[in-house]
Amino acid sequence: MADGTLHDAFVDELRDSYDAEKQLTKALAKLAKAATSPQLRAAFENHLEETRGQIERLEQVFELLDEKVKGKHCDGIAGIIEEGKSVMEEDFDDATMDACLIASGQRAEHYEMAAYGTLVAWARGLGQTEAADLLQQTLDEEKAADKKLSQLAEGGINQEAADAASPDEEEEAEEKPAAPARAGRARPSASDAKRSRR
């Protein structure tokens, strides 16, 4: 018969999140370096600082539970980071790269929001109010970081990337064939034909 409890699952999930945050400190530094938008770079750098604080908060939670502070490799965040790394190797224009970096950052935020939402619920269920409050602070930061990335995307970065994808009007005019109306005017009218016969 299985003897693992919700407490065991909670500690396991904490270790997973602890490792995820450690992995993200390296990944966020790379995202910030790859960003060309100063606002996007600042958003990644600010969240990197927050992530360091989140690691400390998790260490406090381990102490509250009298558990050893250690991580357990988080495959989920590793996969998201690997996808982000692949994006950074693409030869995109600056605006498109920034749009893709936002997408990568938000994948990580959504993963973390799911993880911390679970941790908060489990901590409250286990009567670990202080731990739940610490984890809620981190969940709130993850939500705020996700919202900030959405604002940057919707505030211009996505549109810049979309504009870069569309050829400008001059190029479009060069590519279009002559308008049919002009071609019609080039043919002589009946009165022109009579005049030329005279």
Secondary structure as GFF3:
##gff-version 3
##sequence-region A 1 198
A	DSSP	alpha_helix	6	34	.	.	.	ID=ss1
A	DSSP	alpha_helix	38	64	.	.	.	ID=ss2
A	DSSP	alpha_helix	75	88	.	.	.	ID=ss3
A	DSSP	alpha_helix	94	125	.	.	.	ID=ss4
A	DSSP	alpha_helix	129	152	.	.	.	ID=ss5
A	DSSP	pi_helix	153	157	.	.	.	ID=ss6
A	DSSP	alpha_helix	158	165	.	.	.	ID=ss7
A	DSSP	alpha_helix	169	175	.	.	.	ID=ss8
A	DSSP	alpha_helix	180	185	.	.	.	ID=ss9
A	DSSP	alpha_helix	190	197	.	.	.	ID=ss10
###
